Amino acid sequence: MSIFGATGSIGQNTIDLIARDPDAYDVVALTGASNIDRLAKDAKQLKADVAVTADPMRLEDLRAALSGSGVEAAAGHDAMIEAAQRPTDWVMSAIVGAAGLQPGICALEQGATLALANKESLVCAGALILATAKQHDARLLPVDSEHSAVFQALVGEDMGSVERIILTASGGAFRDWPLEDLAQATLAQASSHPNWDMGQRITIDSASMFNKALELIETREYFEVSPKQIEVLVHPESMIHALVGFNDGALMAHVGPPDMRHAIGYALNWPTRRALPVERLDLAAIGALTFRAPDEERWPALRLAREVMERGGLAGAVFNAAKETALDGFIDGHLGFTRMAEVVDEVLNTSDPSHIDAQMTLDNVQAADHMARQVAKNIIEQTAG
């Protein structure tokens, strides 16, 4: 097995599970970014063949940290791709953002089972990912808690009987804030999630609901349903992760604690289930679960996602690149919280249609991504100026 994005929250939760029974796994590659100490420690503990940092300037640091361990050290984009091309049977794709797309494709080309936590892969290039998996007899397993929940609810079911898929959303840090206060939300406030323990970027995406917007697109791609069949429901307790509605009126709900080790463990052990070190819910103690419809004035990202799905083509790649760039702008202090959605909207409306309508190849996806980032950067610079 290999873990791409081993030092992030998904990667660390994956390592937490496999480290409980390390002899059961043959670890080929771990990849990370700047957390060299963590990457090296995990690579040595799991006896990985190679550890790769995405930052070529940190290669010597990684080599020093791995000295005497027998674990190979490598760095940079080419090394990431080479690690992804090493044969293995199971790969966790947990690199954050569009950077996870190419390594995931390389893993699929080796015929590996790809446990997909990198939602941007399907958002940017869903058709390409699915075609690659089919061509190489590889398997995709969803690791987002919502998509894992849908996947589990569909076991043994006929997709033709599915009427709707309902994704739940916690609402993030600002779900109960007055609308007029959102523009003044700070980075620290947006970086604190009420339920989940996640990395900073995904936590902010939860507050803006861009995370759920990506998941809408991901659902359409993964389960091949129409946009009209996908709904979002705000569920502050984060106990129900998704629901599937069938043509007889039944709803199948997946209920569990807000712990990513469940979805990871399901993908790790599929098609069987194994005991996992997650909380067992006491529903009587919980007492009640609440739901409400999402307010698209509060969360315009949801509207933008539906526009992207209707547009099709490479609109998802443009949307994601603009979102990532706007998020950078917010983190760096150049954009207010509510300006992120405005920037993404403007990029979608001003981008060169030839990029969006181009054939879905990796080169064209990367070109659309580059173009959208540049357009977004220009908008942000004008805002800052």
Buried (B, 14 or more C-beta within 10 A) or exposed (E): BBBBBBBBBBBBBBBBBBEEEEEEBBBBBBBBBEBBEBBBBBBBBBBBBBBBBBBEEBBEBBBEBBEEBEBBBBBBEEBBBBBBEBEBEBBBBBBBBBBBBBBBBBBBBBBBBBBBBBBBBBBBBBBBBBEBBEEBEBBBBBBBBBBBBBBBBBEEEEEEEBBBBBBBBBBBBBBEBEEEEBEEBEEEBBBEBBBBEBBBBBBBBBBBBBBBBBBBBBBBBBBEBEBEBBBBBBBBBBBBBBBBBBEEEEEBBBEBBBBBBBBBBBBBEBEEEEEBEBEEEEEEEEEEBEEEEBBBEBBBBBBBBBBBBEBBBBBBBBBBBBBBBBBBBBBEEBBBBBBBBBBBBBBBEEBBEEBBBBEBEBEBBBBBBEBBBEBBBBBBEEBEE
